[in-house]
Amino acid sequence: MSSTSQPDVNDRYEMIARMPRPRPLRRSPIASSLAVLLTLLLRVAVVVLVLNLLWSLKTGPLTGFVHAHKGALFGLALAVVASLIVMSGQGQQKNLVKNGEVAIGTITSRFRMNRYWYVRYEFSDKNGNRLSNEAMDKTGKEFLTQGAQMLVYYFPDNPRRPVAQCESWYEPAVTGMAPDPRF
């Protein structure tokens, strides 16, 4: 292990690469925070709509409620559809982190597109092929600069569709190893 109390990327790679599959998982700290926030917001929206619905049923016909709150109902429906899309992407990431190969990726550049930060990175698959990809940096931290390293998960039969540690909602739950504090 490195001289610090936390294992470095190479140590984490060695521990995770030796784990039998499927690996046990935990949500990354960012994913846990976002999941709690989104769940709370959806619950508040549902409670407000239900209270308004009950009030409308008491005071008049249901058509008045639908007409008065069609924007809110559309927003709630959109939020439900968006959460289903996000959960679908999480399922793909979860499968990669749980069952895929792990490699060490090196960041080659960091750039901003619209309001979000992205990184370009390279990694070698287990056959020695050098691959590159881009990932959204969900950490919001500036340590992901050129030359920094992170873990990358991929399937050997499709290494061009990896998931980088900085964009993953999940990480392997290694006994005795705390979550990577950088993510």
Secondary structure, 3 states (H helix, E strand, C coil): CCCCCCCCHHHHHHHHHCCCCCCCEEECHHHHHHHHHHHHHHHHHHHHHHHHHHHHHHHCCHHHHHHHCHHHHHHHHHHHHHHHHHHHHHHHHHHHHHHCEEEEEEEEEEEEECCEEEEEEEEECCCCCEEEEEEECCCCCCCCCCCCEEEEEEECCEEEEEEEHHHCCEEECCCCCCCCCCC
